[in-house]
């Protein structure tokens, strides 16, 4: 087999492996991560750096991407939004959580609209 033929064969195998990995990544992203494009893009960055496209690497990249995206999201929330989130975590009934926050004397929560809870 000539060198050019070997390269073509190797290149087609790599492309096939990446295509299969991308299919698995997209299926897992839809099933486990609500099709969140931010997680998919972050996972692709992770996989591109490692250049590993096996099932375990894809699952690990998705988990790492999820943690990073959620962390960035929480980090970017303002104090008011964090207080609202804390109220919702404590009481998942949005009407009750809204009532508790509305009754709060915390300065950041004055004038919170009910739409912030939905």
C-alpha positions in Angstrom: 0.0 0.0 0.0 1.4 3.3 -1.0 2.0 6.1 1.5 -0.8 8.2 -0.1 -3.2 5.3 0.2 -2.3 4.7 3.8 -2.9 8.4 4.6 -6.3 8.3 2.8 -7.3 5.1 4.7 -6.1 6.6 8.1 -7.9 9.9 7.3 -11.2 8.2 6.5 -11.0 6.1 9.7 -10.4 9.3 11.8 -13.3 11.0 10.1 -15.6 8.0 10.7 -14.6 7.9 14.4 -15.3 11.6 14.8 -18.7 11.3 12.9 -19.7 8.5 15.2 -18.6 10.5 18.2 -20.6 13.5 17.1 -23.7 11.3 16.6 -23.3 10.0 20.1 -22.6 13.4 21.5 -25.8 14.9 20.0 -27.9 12.0 21.1 -26.7 12.2 24.7 -27.0 16.0 24.6 -30.7 15.7 23.6 -31.5 12.9 26.1 -29.6 14.0 29.2 -29.0 17.8 28.8 -32.2 19.2 27.3 -30.4 20.0 24.0 -28.5 22.8 25.7 -26.2 24.2 22.9 -23.9 25.8 25.5 -23.1 22.4 27.0 -22.7 20.9 23.5 -20.2 23.6 22.4 -18.3 23.3 25.6 -18.1 19.5 25.3 -16.9 19.9 21.7 -14.1 22.1 22.9 -13.1 19.6 25.6 -13.2 16.7 23.1 -11.3 18.7 20.5 -8.4 19.4 23.0 -8.2 15.7 24.0 -9.0 14.3 20.5 -10.7 11.3 22.1 -14.0 10.3 20.7 -14.8 7.1 22.5 -18.1 6.8 24.5 -16.5 7.3 27.9 -14.6 10.4 26.8 -17.8 11.9 25.3 -19.8 11.2 28.5 -17.0 12.7 30.6 -16.8 15.8 28.4 -20.5 16.3 28.6 -20.5 16.1 32.4 -17.5 18.5 32.7 -19.2 20.9 30.2 -22.5 20.7 32.3 -20.6 21.6 35.5 -18.7 24.5 33.8 -21.9 25.9 32.1 -24.0 25.7 35.3 -21.1 27.2 37.3 -20.8 30.1 34.9 -24.6 30.7 35.0 -24.7 30.8 38.7 -21.6 33.0 38.9 -23.2 35.5 36.6 -26.5 35.8 38.5 -27.0 39.0 40.5 -27.6 39.1 44.2 -31.4 39.6 43.7 -31.6 36.6 41.4 -29.7 34.4 43.8 -32.1 35.3 46.6 -35.0 34.4 44.4 -33.3 31.2 43.4 -32.7 30.4 47.1 -36.4 31.0 47.8 -37.4 28.7 45.0 -35.0 26.0 46.1 -36.5 26.2 49.6 -40.1 26.2 48.4 -40.7 24.9 44.9 -44.3 26.2 44.9 -43.7 29.4 43.0 -46.8 31.2 44.5 -45.5 30.5 48.1 -41.9 31.4 47.2 -43.2 34.7 45.7 -45.2 35.4 48.8 -42.2 34.8 51.1 -40.0 37.0 49.0 -42.6 39.7 48.7 -43.0 39.7 52.5 -39.2 39.9 52.9 -37.7 43.2 54.1 -34.5 42.5 52.1 -33.6 45.7 50.2 -32.7 43.7 47.0 -36.1 42.0 46.9 -38.3 45.1 47.0 -40.6 45.4 44.0 -39.9 41.9 42.7 -42.5 41.0 40.1 -44.2 37.7 40.0 -42.9 37.0 36.5 -39.4 36.6 38.0 -40.6 33.3 39.5 -41.7 31.8 36.2 
